[in-house]
Amino acid sequence: MNWNNSFAISSVVIRELLRRKDFYVLFILTVLITGLAGSINFFNNPQIVNWLKELSLTLIWLSSLVIAITTTARQLPAERESRTIFPLLAKPITRAEVVVGKFIGCWQACGAALVVFYVFFGIMISAKGGSLSWETLFLAMLLHWSLLGIVISMSLLGSLLFTSVSANVTICFIIVSGILFAGLYLGKVADQQPEPVQTILLALYYVIPQLGFFYEPRAFIIHGGSLQWSYSLLAMLYALAYSAAFLTASWLAFRRKALN
């Protein structure tokens, strides 16, 4: 495993994202919507800042998921369709290095996008006079980025399993949305079910990556409070483990996949 090869591939991915207009369009839409919402004054209601925080964070999460899934889903299919995968693998580059390079590139690009989004968020909320802990915002951004690592590796695996980019994007969005909003409640639902449904749901609860661990901390940004470094570090290690598992599965699938 030559990391220089993987980082060289990742730099190509980043340049590709900069050339595309996905990020710019989503960022401009986020700025326009939150700027318009922030200009509205509901009888000087102090809760408007919290509402603005929630709206902005929702748009940031939606935009980041769109960037992560769509950018990753087209990486390997585009290489096969343009047949650039053949000269790439003709060099002393292994399939594992290609997979890791694509992941690193997409993850770095999403991280850069998150920095722009969260800096804009912090400046906007501060300008509105809202209370904001920059340390909590930083940790929330790291957790968000860790979650995107899972999503990117999942989408990369999907690009090797599904026949089209659109199918992969759709299925990834459905899976991520389902886990994000219902995953943490599977355990409670399982307790109310008879066997064997209870066992199946509990097994699913413990096997799937609980993305809600990374989404719930946004409440500290909206309503106040501080995130603990210990919780954040454990959550990031949790995300790293699942990302590694999906990347390993992607490598195994890529090894068995005919490129022609």
Sequence and secondary structure as in RCSB ss.txt:
>XXXX:A:sequence
MNWNNSFAISSVVIRELLRRKDFYVLFILTVLITGLAGSINFFNNPQIVNWLKELSLTLIWLSSLVIAITTTARQ
LPAERESRTIFPLLAKPITRAEVVVGKFIGCWQACGAALVVFYVFFGIMISAKGGSLSWETLFLAMLLHWSLLGI
VISMSLLGSLLFTSVSANVTICFIIVSGILFAGLYLGKVADQQPEPVQTILLALYYVIPQLGFFYEPRAFIIHGG
SLQWSYSLLAMLYALAYSAAFLTASWLAFRRKALN
>XXXX:A:secstr
  HHHHHHHHHHHHHHHHHSSHHHHHHHHHHHHHHHHHT  STT TTHHHHHHHHHHHHHHHHHHHHHHHHHHTH
HHHHHHTTTHHHHHHSS  HHHHHHHHHHHHHHHHHHHHHHHHHHHHHHHHHTT    HHHHHHHHHHHHHHHHH
HHHHHHHHHHHSSSHHHHHHHHHHHHHHHHHHGGGHHHHHHTS TTHHHHHHHHHHHS  THHHHTTHHHHHH  
   HHHHHHHHHHHHHHHHHHHHHHHHHHHH    
